[in-house]
Amino acid sequence: MDQKEAIKFAKAYIKDIYEDEGVNDIGLEEISKDHLDNWCVTIGFTRREIADSNNLLMALGKISNRTYKTLTINQKGEVESMRNK
């Protein structure tokens, strides 16, 4: 799996796993490889449910509704882990 494939896979995985939460604005934030040659891909996105419940705080500039997840993807295209960034 090359870098572009890892990015596409990570975006599709986030879209799929959070499908019922209305994810939008899915974008690449970081990408690197770990010592085991796994891709570590950080994806940022917004979630409708979080945005709806935090509109006042967002308007005041107190919080962002953006979520960041780092996926560790092995060379077989399997997600080894997903962590908060």
PDB file of N, CA, C and O in Angstrom, chain B, residues numbered from 101:
ATOM      1  N   MET B 101       0.858  -1.171   0.000  1.00  0.00           N
ATOM      2  CA  MET B 101       0.000   0.000   0.000  1.00  0.00           C
ATOM      3  C   MET B 101       0.901   1.230   0.000  1.00  0.00           C
ATOM      4  O   MET B 101       1.782   1.368   0.849  1.00  0.00           O
ATOM      5  N   ASP B 102       0.671   2.117  -0.960  1.00  0.00           N
ATOM      6  CA  ASP B 102       1.464   3.347  -0.981  1.00  0.00           C
ATOM      7  C   ASP B 102       0.737   4.458  -0.213  1.00  0.00           C
ATOM      8  O   ASP B 102      -0.355   4.261   0.321  1.00  0.00           O
ATOM      9  N   GLN B 103       1.373   5.616  -0.176  1.00  0.00           N
ATOM     10  CA  GLN B 103       0.856   6.734   0.621  1.00  0.00           C
ATOM     11  C   GLN B 103      -0.544   7.174   0.169  1.00  0.00           C
ATOM     12  O   GLN B 103      -1.431   7.363   1.001  1.00  0.00           O
ATOM     13  N   LYS B 104      -0.741   7.336  -1.128  1.00  0.00           N
ATOM     14  CA  LYS B 104      -2.049   7.773  -1.626  1.00  0.00           C
ATOM     15  C   LYS B 104      -3.141   6.762  -1.321  1.00  0.00           C
ATOM     16  O   LYS B 104      -4.264   7.135  -0.983  1.00  0.00           O
ATOM     17  N   GLU B 105      -2.812   5.485  -1.441  1.00  0.00           N
ATOM     18  CA  GLU B 105      -3.790   4.445  -1.121  1.00  0.00           C
ATOM     19  C   GLU B 105      -4.155   4.487   0.363  1.00  0.00           C
ATOM     20  O   GLU B 105      -5.322   4.325   0.722  1.00  0.00           O
ATOM     21  N   ALA B 106      -3.175   4.701   1.212  1.00  0.00           N
ATOM     22  CA  ALA B 106      -3.423   4.775   2.656  1.00  0.00           C
ATOM     23  C   ALA B 106      -4.337   5.947   2.993  1.00  0.00           C
ATOM     24  O   ALA B 106      -5.222   5.821   3.839  1.00  0.00           O
ATOM     25  N   ILE B 107      -4.128   7.082   2.337  1.00  0.00           N
ATOM     26  CA  ILE B 107      -4.970   8.266   2.573  1.00  0.00           C
ATOM     27  C   ILE B 107      -6.404   8.002   2.131  1.00  0.00           C
ATOM     28  O   ILE B 107      -7.345   8.282   2.874  1.00  0.00           O
ATOM     29  N   LYS B 108      -6.575   7.469   0.932  1.00  0.00           N
ATOM     30  CA  LYS B 108      -7.920   7.163   0.435  1.00  0.00           C
ATOM     31  C   LYS B 108      -8.626   6.161   1.348  1.00  0.00           C
ATOM     32  O   LYS B 108      -9.806   6.313   1.665  1.00  0.00           O
ATOM     33  N   PHE B 109      -7.884   5.140   1.761  1.00  0.00           N
ATOM     34  CA  PHE B 109      -8.443   4.123   2.649  1.00  0.00           C
ATOM     35  C   PHE B 109      -8.884   4.746   3.969  1.00  0.00           C
ATOM     36  O   PHE B 109      -9.981   4.461   4.452  1.00  0.00           O
ATOM     37  N   ALA B 110      -8.042   5.592   4.556  1.00  0.00           N
ATOM     38  CA  ALA B 110      -8.360   6.214   5.849  1.00  0.00           C
ATOM     39  C   ALA B 110      -9.598   7.097   5.756  1.00  0.00           C
ATOM     40  O   ALA B 110     -10.454   7.057   6.640  1.00  0.00           O
ATOM     41  N   LYS B 111      -9.699   7.884   4.707  1.00  0.00           N
ATOM     42  CA  LYS B 111     -10.880   8.737   4.529  1.00  0.00           C
ATOM     43  C   LYS B 111     -12.150   7.902   4.382  1.00  0.00           C
ATOM     44  O   LYS B 111     -13.174   8.209   4.992  1.00  0.00           O
ATOM     45  N   ALA B 112     -12.081   6.852   3.576  1.00  0.00           N
ATOM     46  CA  ALA B 112     -13.243   5.979   3.377  1.00  0.00           C
ATOM     47  C   ALA B 112     -13.627   5.282   4.677  1.00  0.00           C
ATOM     48  O   ALA B 112     -14.811   5.117   4.969  1.00  0.00           O
ATOM     49  N   TYR B 113     -12.634   4.875   5.453  1.00  0.00           N
ATOM     50  CA  TYR B 113     -12.887   4.197   6.732  1.00  0.00           C
ATOM     51  C   TYR B 113     -13.618   5.132   7.695  1.00  0.00           C
ATOM     52  O   TYR B 113     -14.596   4.735   8.328  1.00  0.00           O
ATOM     53  N   ILE B 114     -13.147   6.363   7.804  1.00  0.00           N
ATOM     54  CA  ILE B 114     -13.808   7.345   8.687  1.00  0.00           C
ATOM     55  C   ILE B 114     -15.240   7.588   8.227  1.00  0.00           C
ATOM     56  O   ILE B 114     -16.163   7.592   9.040  1.00  0.00           O
ATOM     57  N   LYS B 115     -15.425   7.788   6.932  1.00  0.00           N
ATOM     58  CA  LYS B 115     -16.771   8.021   6.394  1.00  0.00           C
ATOM     59  C   LYS B 115     -17.696   6.855   6.718  1.00  0.00           C
ATOM     60  O   LYS B 115     -18.857   7.058   7.073  1.00  0.00           O
ATOM     61  N   ASP B 116     -17.187   5.648   6.597  1.00  0.00           N
ATOM     62  CA  ASP B 116     -17.989   4.450   6.849  1.00  0.00           C
ATOM     63  C   ASP B 116     -18.289   4.266   8.339  1.00  0.00           C
ATOM     64  O   ASP B 116     -19.437   4.029   8.716  1.00  0.00           O
ATOM     65  N   ILE B 117     -17.278   4.371   9.172  1.00  0.00           N
ATOM     66  CA  ILE B 117     -17.465   4.065  10.599  1.00  0.00           C
ATOM     67  C   ILE B 117     -18.338   5.115  11.312  1.00  0.00           C
ATOM     68  O   ILE B 117     -19.031   4.798  12.279  1.00  0.00           O
ATOM     69  N   TYR B 118     -18.299   6.345  10.833  1.00  0.00           N
ATOM     70  CA  TYR B 118     -19.109   7.411  11.438  1.00  0.00           C
ATOM     71  C   TYR B 118     -20.313   7.774  10.565  1.00  0.00           C
ATOM     72  O   TYR B 118     -20.848   8.878  10.669  1.00  0.00           O
ATOM     73  N   GLU B 119     -20.729   6.861   9.722  1.00  0.00           N
ATOM     74  CA  GLU B 119     -21.804   7.107   8.761  1.00  0.00           C
ATOM     75  C   GLU B 119     -23.072   7.681   9.404  1.00  0.00           C
ATOM     76  O   GLU B 119     -23.677   8.600   8.852  1.00  0.00           O
ATOM     77  N   ASP B 120     -23.471   7.163  10.538  1.00  0.00           N
ATOM     78  CA  ASP B 120     -24.710   7.603  11.183  1.00  0.00           C
ATOM     79  C   ASP B 120     -24.564   8.915  11.945  1.00  0.00           C
ATOM     80  O   ASP B 120     -25.543   9.403  12.511  1.00  0.00           O
ATOM     81  N   GLU B 121     -23.368   9.498  11.975  1.00  0.00           N
ATOM     82  CA  GLU B 121     -23.143  10.757  12.686  1.00  0.00           C
ATOM     83  C   GLU B 121     -22.992  11.949  11.747  1.00  0.00           C
ATOM     84  O   GLU B 121     -22.681  13.054  12.192  1.00  0.00           O
ATOM     85  N   GLY B 122     -23.207  11.734  10.463  1.00  0.00           N
ATOM     86  CA  GLY B 122     -23.180  12.827   9.504  1.00  0.00           C
ATOM     87  C   GLY B 122     -21.834  13.521   9.393  1.00  0.00           C
ATOM     88  O   GLY B 122     -21.741  14.727   9.623  1.00  0.00           O
ATOM     89  N   VAL B 123     -20.794  12.782   9.046  1.00  0.00           N
ATOM     90  CA  VAL B 123     -19.467  13.391   8.922  1.00  0.00           C
ATOM     91  C   VAL B 123     -19.356  14.209   7.644  1.00  0.00           C
ATOM     92  O   VAL B 123     -19.911  13.849   6.606  1.00  0.00           O
ATOM     93  N   ASN B 124     -18.630  15.311   7.740  1.00  0.00           N
ATOM     94  CA  ASN B 124     -18.383  16.205   6.616  1.00  0.00           C
ATOM     95  C   ASN B 124     -16.948  16.688   6.675  1.00  0.00           C
ATOM     96  O   ASN B 124     -16.240  16.471   7.658  1.00  0.00           O
ATOM     97  N   ASP B 125     -16.537  17.342   5.613  1.00  0.00           N
ATOM     98  CA  ASP B 125     -15.226  18.003   5.580  1.00  0.00           C
ATOM     99  C   ASP B 125     -14.089  17.057   5.984  1.00  0.00           C
ATOM    100  O   ASP B 125     -13.213  17.426   6.767  1.00  0.00           O
ATOM    101  N   ILE B 126     -14.114  15.846   5.446  1.00  0.00           N
ATOM    102  CA  ILE B 126     -13.080  14.862   5.758  1.00  0.00           C
ATOM    103  C   ILE B 126     -11.802  15.252   5.032  1.00  0.00           C
ATOM    104  O   ILE B 126     -11.795  15.412   3.812  1.00  0.00           O
ATOM    105  N   GLY B 127     -10.721  15.404   5.789  1.00  0.00           N
ATOM    106  CA  GLY B 127      -9.470  15.816   5.172  1.00  0.00           C
ATOM    107  C   GLY B 127      -8.244  15.254   5.861  1.00  0.00           C
ATOM    108  O   GLY B 127      -8.269  14.936   7.050  1.00  0.00           O
ATOM    109  N   LEU B 128      -7.182  15.140   5.103  1.00  0.00           N
ATOM    110  CA  LEU B 128      -5.911  14.673   5.619  1.00  0.00           C
ATOM    111  C   LEU B 128      -5.269  15.742   6.485  1.00  0.00           C
ATOM    112  O   LEU B 128      -5.247  16.916   6.115  1.00  0.00           O
ATOM    113  N   GLU B 129      -4.746  15.342   7.637  1.00  0.00           N
ATOM    114  CA  GLU B 129      -4.022  16.251   8.519  1.00  0.00           C
ATOM    115  C   GLU B 129      -2.541  15.888   8.589  1.00  0.00           C
ATOM    116  O   GLU B 129      -1.685  16.769   8.502  1.00  0.00           O
ATOM    117  N   GLU B 130      -2.231  14.604   8.744  1.00  0.00           N
ATOM    118  CA  GLU B 130      -0.842  14.135   8.841  1.00  0.00           C
ATOM    119  C   GLU B 130      -0.746  12.715   8.304  1.00  0.00           C
ATOM    120  O   GLU B 130      -1.720  11.963   8.307  1.00  0.00           O
ATOM    121  N   ILE B 131       0.445  12.368   7.846  1.00  0.00           N
ATOM    122  CA  ILE B 131       0.716  10.980   7.479  1.00  0.00           C
ATOM    123  C   ILE B 131       2.190  10.687   7.734  1.00  0.00           C
ATOM    124  O   ILE B 131       3.066  11.508   7.462  1.00  0.00           O
ATOM    125  N   SER B 132       2.436   9.492   8.264  1.00  0.00           N
ATOM    126  CA  SER B 132       3.805   9.042   8.521  1.00  0.00           C
ATOM    127  C   SER B 132       3.799   7.520   8.588  1.00  0.00           C
ATOM    128  O   SER B 132       2.747   6.885   8.522  1.00  0.00           O
ATOM    129  N   LYS B 133       4.985   6.952   8.720  1.00  0.00           N
ATOM    130  CA  LYS B 133       5.110   5.508   8.923  1.00  0.00           C
ATOM    131  C   LYS B 133       5.722   5.261  10.292  1.00  0.00           C
ATOM    132  O   LYS B 133       6.552   6.037  10.765  1.00  0.00           O
ATOM    133  N   ASP B 134       5.300   4.164  10.924  1.00  0.00           N
ATOM    134  CA  ASP B 134       5.883   3.808  12.211  1.00  0.00           C
ATOM    135  C   ASP B 134       7.027   2.808  12.007  1.00  0.00           C
ATOM    136  O   ASP B 134       7.386   2.484  10.875  1.00  0.00           O
ATOM    137  N   HIS B 135       7.584   2.334  13.101  1.00  0.00           N
ATOM    138  CA  HIS B 135       8.732   1.428  13.035  1.00  0.00           C
ATOM    139  C   HIS B 135       8.406   0.050  12.444  1.00  0.00           C
ATOM    140  O   HIS B 135       9.314  -0.701  12.088  1.00  0.00           O
ATOM    141  N   LEU B 136       7.118  -0.283  12.338  1.00  0.00           N
ATOM    142  CA  LEU B 136       6.695  -1.549  11.747  1.00  0.00           C
ATOM    143  C   LEU B 136       6.266  -1.390  10.285  1.00  0.00           C
ATOM    144  O   LEU B 136       5.737  -2.325   9.684  1.00  0.00           O
ATOM    145  N   ASP B 137       6.496  -0.206   9.720  1.00  0.00           N
ATOM    146  CA  ASP B 137       6.144   0.112   8.340  1.00  0.00           C
ATOM    147  C   ASP B 137       4.640   0.266   8.136  1.00  0.00           C
ATOM    148  O   ASP B 137       4.155   0.161   7.010  1.00  0.00           O
ATOM    149  N   ASN B 138       3.894   0.515   9.222  1.00  0.00           N
ATOM    150  CA  ASN B 138       2.466   0.808   9.133  1.00  0.00           C
ATOM    151  C   ASN B 138       2.285   2.292   8.838  1.00  0.00           C
ATOM    152  O   ASN B 138       3.090   3.123   9.259  1.00  0.00           O
ATOM    153  N   TRP B 139       1.228   2.609   8.117  1.00  0.00           N
ATOM    154  CA  TRP B 139       0.890   4.013   7.897  1.00  0.00           C
ATOM    155  C   TRP B 139       0.134   4.547   9.109  1.00  0.00           C
ATOM    156  O   TRP B 139      -0.765   3.884   9.625  1.00  0.00           O
ATOM    157  N   CYS B 140       0.492   5.724   9.554  1.00  0.00           N
ATOM    158  CA  CYS B 140      -0.212   6.443  10.617  1.00  0.00           C
ATOM    159  C   CYS B 140      -0.811   7.681   9.964  1.00  0.00           C
ATOM    160  O   CYS B 140      -0.106   8.640   9.651  1.00  0.00           O
ATOM    161  N   VAL B 141      -2.123   7.640   9.766  1.00  0.00           N
ATOM    162  CA  VAL B 141      -2.809   8.680   9.008  1.00  0.00           C
ATOM    163  C   VAL B 141      -3.777   9.412   9.939  1.00  0.00           C
ATOM    164  O   VAL B 141      -4.683   8.806  10.512  1.00  0.00           O
ATOM    165  N   THR B 142      -3.572  10.718  10.078  1.00  0.00           N
ATOM    166  CA  THR B 142      -4.486  11.527  10.879  1.00  0.00           C
ATOM    167  C   THR B 142      -5.469  12.214   9.945  1.00  0.00           C
ATOM    168  O   THR B 142      -5.083  12.909   9.005  1.00  0.00           O
ATOM    169  N   ILE B 143      -6.751  12.000  10.229  1.00  0.00           N
ATOM    170  CA  ILE B 143      -7.843  12.549   9.437  1.00  0.00           C
ATOM    171  C   ILE B 143      -8.654  13.488  10.324  1.00  0.00           C
ATOM    172  O   ILE B 143      -8.987  13.152  11.460  1.00  0.00           O
ATOM    173  N   GLY B 144      -8.964  14.654   9.799  1.00  0.00           N
ATOM    174  CA  GLY B 144      -9.840  15.600  10.493  1.00  0.00           C
ATOM    175  C   GLY B 144     -11.198  15.628   9.810  1.00  0.00           C
ATOM    176  O   GLY B 144     -11.292  15.475   8.592  1.00  0.00           O
ATOM    177  N   PHE B 145     -12.251  15.823  10.599  1.00  0.00           N
ATOM    178  CA  PHE B 145     -13.593  15.868  10.036  1.00  0.00           C
ATOM    179  C   PHE B 145     -14.536  16.535  11.032  1.00  0.00           C
ATOM    180  O   PHE B 145     -14.213  16.687  12.210  1.00  0.00           O
ATOM    181  N   THR B 146     -15.695  16.927  10.543  1.00  0.00           N
ATOM    182  CA  THR B 146     -16.738  17.465  11.417  1.00  0.00           C
ATOM    183  C   THR B 146     -17.855  16.446  11.519  1.00  0.00           C
ATOM    184  O   THR B 146     -18.099  15.664  10.600  1.00  0.00           O
ATOM    185  N   ARG B 147     -18.527  16.476  12.661  1.00  0.00           N
ATOM    186  CA  ARG B 147     -19.636  15.555  12.911  1.00  0.00           C
ATOM    187  C   ARG B 147     -20.875  16.381  13.228  1.00  0.00           C
ATOM    188  O   ARG B 147     -20.866  17.223  14.126  1.00  0.00           O
ATOM    189  N   ARG B 148     -21.943  16.123  12.472  1.00  0.00           N
ATOM    190  CA  ARG B 148     -23.171  16.894  12.593  1.00  0.00           C
ATOM    191  C   ARG B 148     -23.684  16.955  14.030  1.00  0.00           C
ATOM    192  O   ARG B 148     -24.070  18.025  14.500  1.00  0.00           O
ATOM    193  N   GLU B 149     -23.693  15.829  14.730  1.00  0.00           N
ATOM    194  CA  GLU B 149     -24.256  15.790  16.079  1.00  0.00           C
ATOM    195  C   GLU B 149     -23.457  16.656  17.055  1.00  0.00           C
ATOM    196  O   GLU B 149     -24.034  17.317  17.918  1.00  0.00           O
ATOM    197  N   ILE B 150     -22.152  16.650  16.920  1.00  0.00           N
ATOM    198  CA  ILE B 150     -21.327  17.485  17.795  1.00  0.00           C
ATOM    199  C   ILE B 150     -21.528  18.954  17.440  1.00  0.00           C
ATOM    200  O   ILE B 150     -21.634  19.804  18.324  1.00  0.00           O
ATOM    201  N   ALA B 151     -21.579  19.250  16.142  1.00  0.00           N
ATOM    202  CA  ALA B 151     -21.766  20.632  15.707  1.00  0.00           C
ATOM    203  C   ALA B 151     -23.102  21.173  16.201  1.00  0.00           C
ATOM    204  O   ALA B 151     -23.163  22.304  16.681  1.00  0.00           O
ATOM    205  N   ASP B 152     -24.171  20.391  16.092  1.00  0.00           N
ATOM    206  CA  ASP B 152     -25.493  20.836  16.516  1.00  0.00           C
ATOM    207  C   ASP B 152     -25.529  21.150  18.012  1.00  0.00           C
ATOM    208  O   ASP B 152     -26.154  22.126  18.425  1.00  0.00           O
ATOM    209  N   SER B 153     -24.870  20.335  18.816  1.00  0.00           N
ATOM    210  CA  SER B 153     -24.936  20.528  20.262  1.00  0.00           C
ATOM    211  C   SER B 153     -23.983  21.597  20.763  1.00  0.00           C
ATOM    212  O   SER B 153     -24.096  22.023  21.913  1.00  0.00           O
ATOM    213  N   ASN B 154     -23.042  22.046  19.930  1.00  0.00           N
ATOM    214  CA  ASN B 154     -22.035  23.009  20.375  1.00  0.00           C
ATOM    215  C   ASN B 154     -22.079  24.336  19.625  1.00  0.00           C
ATOM    216  O   ASN B 154     -21.104  25.086  19.663  1.00  0.00           O
ATOM    217  N   ASN B 155     -23.170  24.643  18.952  1.00  0.00           N
ATOM    218  CA  ASN B 155     -23.230  25.852  18.134  1.00  0.00           C
ATOM    219  C   ASN B 155     -22.939  27.120  18.916  1.00  0.00           C
ATOM    220  O   ASN B 155     -22.211  27.980  18.419  1.00  0.00           O
ATOM    221  N   LEU B 156     -23.472  27.272  20.111  1.00  0.00           N
ATOM    222  CA  LEU B 156     -23.239  28.481  20.898  1.00  0.00           C
ATOM    223  C   LEU B 156     -21.775  28.616  21.277  1.00  0.00           C
ATOM    224  O   LEU B 156     -21.191  29.688  21.122  1.00  0.00           O
ATOM    225  N   LEU B 157     -21.176  27.543  21.772  1.00  0.00           N
ATOM    226  CA  LEU B 157     -19.762  27.587  22.150  1.00  0.00           C
ATOM    227  C   LEU B 157     -18.870  27.832  20.937  1.00  0.00           C
ATOM    228  O   LEU B 157     -17.858  28.525  21.044  1.00  0.00           O
ATOM    229  N   MET B 158     -19.232  27.276  19.796  1.00  0.00           N
ATOM    230  CA  MET B 158     -18.451  27.514  18.582  1.00  0.00           C
ATOM    231  C   MET B 158     -18.552  28.968  18.169  1.00  0.00           C
ATOM    232  O   MET B 158     -17.560  29.577  17.768  1.00  0.00           O
ATOM    233  N   ALA B 159     -19.758  29.528  18.268  1.00  0.00           N
ATOM    234  CA  ALA B 159     -19.951  30.922  17.891  1.00  0.00           C
ATOM    235  C   ALA B 159     -19.124  31.855  18.777  1.00  0.00           C
ATOM    236  O   ALA B 159     -18.663  32.903  18.323  1.00  0.00           O
ATOM    237  N   LEU B 160     -18.942  31.476  20.022  1.00  0.00           N
ATOM    238  CA  LEU B 160     -18.148  32.272  20.945  1.00  0.00           C
ATOM    239  C   LEU B 160     -16.652  32.016  20.789  1.00  0.00           C
ATOM    240  O   LEU B 160     -15.838  32.661  21.450  1.00  0.00           O
ATOM    241  N   GLY B 161     -16.292  31.092  19.930  1.00  0.00           N
ATOM    242  CA  GLY B 161     -14.888  30.773  19.703  1.00  0.00           C
ATOM    243  C   GLY B 161     -14.268  29.937  20.806  1.00  0.00           C
ATOM    244  O   GLY B 161     -13.045  29.872  20.924  1.00  0.00           O
ATOM    245  N   LYS B 162     -15.104  29.295  21.616  1.00  0.00           N
ATOM    246  CA  LYS B 162     -14.599  28.517  22.754  1.00  0.00           C
ATOM    247  C   LYS B 162     -14.165  27.111  22.363  1.00  0.00           C
ATOM    248  O   LYS B 162     -13.248  26.559  22.969  1.00  0.00           O
ATOM    249  N   ILE B 163     -14.810  26.526  21.360  1.00  0.00           N
ATOM    250  CA  ILE B 163     -14.453  25.170  20.946  1.00  0.00           C
ATOM    251  C   ILE B 163     -14.540  25.049  19.434  1.00  0.00           C
ATOM    252  O   ILE B 163     -15.125  25.898  18.761  1.00  0.00           O
ATOM    253  N   SER B 164     -13.965  24.008  18.923  1.00  0.00           N
ATOM    254  CA  SER B 164     -14.074  23.656  17.512  1.00  0.00           C
ATOM    255  C   SER B 164     -14.871  22.365  17.429  1.00  0.00           C
ATOM    256  O   SER B 164     -14.766  21.511  18.309  1.00  0.00           O
ATOM    257  N   ASN B 165     -15.662  22.220  16.382  1.00  0.00           N
ATOM    258  CA  ASN B 165     -16.411  20.972  16.224  1.00  0.00           C
ATOM    259  C   ASN B 165     -15.634  19.965  15.387  1.00  0.00           C
ATOM    260  O   ASN B 165     -16.180  18.936  14.990  1.00  0.00           O
ATOM    261  N   ARG B 166     -14.379  20.248  15.118  1.00  0.00           N
ATOM    262  CA  ARG B 166     -13.552  19.354  14.310  1.00  0.00           C
ATOM    263  C   ARG B 166     -13.025  18.215  15.175  1.00  0.00           C
ATOM    264  O   ARG B 166     -12.569  18.432  16.298  1.00  0.00           O
ATOM    265  N   THR B 167     -13.094  17.014  14.643  1.00  0.00           N
ATOM    266  CA  THR B 167     -12.596  15.815  15.305  1.00  0.00           C
ATOM    267  C   THR B 167     -11.371  15.328  14.537  1.00  0.00           C
ATOM    268  O   THR B 167     -11.324  15.406  13.309  1.00  0.00           O
ATOM    269  N   TYR B 168     -10.376  14.822  15.277  1.00  0.00           N
ATOM    270  CA  TYR B 168      -9.160  14.304  14.651  1.00  0.00           C
ATOM    271  C   TYR B 168      -8.923  12.882  15.131  1.00  0.00           C
ATOM    272  O   TYR B 168      -8.914  12.616  16.333  1.00  0.00           O
ATOM    273  N   LYS B 169      -8.732  11.974  14.186  1.00  0.00           N
ATOM    274  CA  LYS B 169      -8.459  10.570  14.498  1.00  0.00           C
ATOM    275  C   LYS B 169      -7.201  10.134  13.751  1.00  0.00           C
ATOM    276  O   LYS B 169      -7.006  10.475  12.584  1.00  0.00           O
ATOM    277  N   THR B 170      -6.354   9.376  14.445  1.00  0.00           N
ATOM    278  CA  THR B 170      -5.173   8.802  13.810  1.00  0.00           C
ATOM    279  C   THR B 170      -5.392   7.310  13.641  1.00  0.00           C
ATOM    280  O   THR B 170      -5.581   6.574  14.609  1.00  0.00           O
ATOM    281  N   LEU B 171      -5.363   6.883  12.383  1.00  0.00           N
ATOM    282  CA  LEU B 171      -5.518   5.474  12.053  1.00  0.00           C
ATOM    283  C   LEU B 171      -4.150   4.872  11.782  1.00  0.00           C
ATOM    284  O   LEU B 171      -3.334   5.464  11.076  1.00  0.00           O
ATOM    285  N   THR B 172      -3.899   3.697  12.342  1.00  0.00           N
ATOM    286  CA  THR B 172      -2.709   2.930  12.016  1.00  0.00           C
ATOM    287  C   THR B 172      -3.152   1.824  11.075  1.00  0.00           C
ATOM    288  O   THR B 172      -3.964   0.970  11.434  1.00  0.00           O
ATOM    289  N   ILE B 173      -2.605   1.853   9.860  1.00  0.00           N
ATOM    290  CA  ILE B 173      -3.027   0.936   8.802  1.00  0.00           C
ATOM    291  C   ILE B 173      -1.831   0.086   8.382  1.00  0.00           C
ATOM    292  O   ILE B 173      -0.782   0.612   8.010  1.00  0.00           O
ATOM    293  N   ASN B 174      -2.004  -1.232   8.447  1.00  0.00           N
ATOM    294  CA  ASN B 174      -0.895  -2.104   8.056  1.00  0.00           C
ATOM    295  C   ASN B 174      -0.825  -2.226   6.537  1.00  0.00           C
ATOM    296  O   ASN B 174      -1.687  -1.710   5.826  1.00  0.00           O
ATOM    297  N   GLN B 175       0.206  -2.911   6.044  1.00  0.00           N
ATOM    298  CA  GLN B 175       0.426  -3.037   4.603  1.00  0.00           C
ATOM    299  C   GLN B 175      -0.620  -3.900   3.893  1.00  0.00           C
ATOM    300  O   GLN B 175      -0.703  -3.893   2.665  1.00  0.00           O
ATOM    301  N   LYS B 176      -1.413  -4.639   4.665  1.00  0.00           N
ATOM    302  CA  LYS B 176      -2.507  -5.429   4.090  1.00  0.00           C
ATOM    303  C   LYS B 176      -3.772  -4.598   3.921  1.00  0.00           C
ATOM    304  O   LYS B 176      -4.761  -5.071   3.360  1.00  0.00           O
ATOM    305  N   GLY B 177      -3.741  -3.352   4.410  1.00  0.00           N
ATOM    306  CA  GLY B 177      -4.920  -2.491   4.324  1.00  0.00           C
ATOM    307  C   GLY B 177      -5.900  -2.721   5.451  1.00  0.00           C
ATOM    308  O   GLY B 177      -7.101  -2.503   5.289  1.00  0.00           O
ATOM    309  N   GLU B 178      -5.396  -3.164   6.600  1.00  0.00           N
ATOM    310  CA  GLU B 178      -6.248  -3.390   7.782  1.00  0.00           C
ATOM    311  C   GLU B 178      -5.957  -2.314   8.811  1.00  0.00           C
ATOM    312  O   GLU B 178      -4.807  -1.916   8.997  1.00  0.00           O
ATOM    313  N   VAL B 179      -6.999  -1.846   9.477  1.00  0.00           N
ATOM    314  CA  VAL B 179      -6.826  -0.855  10.537  1.00  0.00           C
ATOM    315  C   VAL B 179      -6.381  -1.583  11.799  1.00  0.00           C
ATOM    316  O   VAL B 179      -7.100  -2.430  12.328  1.00  0.00           O
ATOM    317  N   GLU B 180      -5.207  -1.246  12.265  1.00  0.00           N
ATOM    318  CA  GLU B 180      -4.654  -1.821  13.497  1.00  0.00           C
ATOM    319  C   GLU B 180      -5.185  -1.080  14.717  1.00  0.00           C
ATOM    320  O   GLU B 180      -5.434  -1.681  15.762  1.00  0.00           O
ATOM    321  N   SER B 181      -5.357   0.245  14.572  1.00  0.00           N
ATOM    322  CA  SER B 181      -5.875   1.035  15.699  1.00  0.00           C
ATOM    323  C   SER B 181      -6.428   2.361  15.190  1.00  0.00           C
ATOM    324  O   SER B 181      -6.111   2.812  14.090  1.00  0.00           O
ATOM    325  N   MET B 182      -7.270   2.975  16.033  1.00  0.00           N
ATOM    326  CA  MET B 182      -7.789   4.311  15.781  1.00  0.00           C
ATOM    327  C   MET B 182      -7.739   5.049  17.107  1.00  0.00           C
ATOM    328  O   MET B 182      -8.307   4.598  18.102  1.00  0.00           O
ATOM    329  N   ARG B 183      -7.052   6.194  17.115  1.00  0.00           N
ATOM    330  CA  ARG B 183      -6.870   6.954  18.354  1.00  0.00           C
ATOM    331  C   ARG B 183      -7.285   8.397  18.155  1.00  0.00           C
ATOM    332  O   ARG B 183      -7.281   8.902  17.033  1.00  0.00           O
ATOM    333  N   ASN B 184      -7.645   9.067  19.250  1.00  0.00           N
ATOM    334  CA  ASN B 184      -7.872  10.502  19.211  1.00  0.00           C
ATOM    335  C   ASN B 184      -6.546  11.202  19.031  1.00  0.00           C
ATOM    336  O   ASN B 184      -5.540  10.802  19.617  1.00  0.00           O
ATOM    337  N   LYS B 185      -6.541  12.215  18.246  1.00  0.00           N
ATOM    338  CA  LYS B 185      -5.318  12.991  18.030  1.00  0.00           C
ATOM    339  C   LYS B 185      -5.250  14.091  19.066  1.00  0.00           C
ATOM    340  O   LYS B 185      -4.298  14.872  19.076  1.00  0.00           O
TER     341      LYS B 185
END
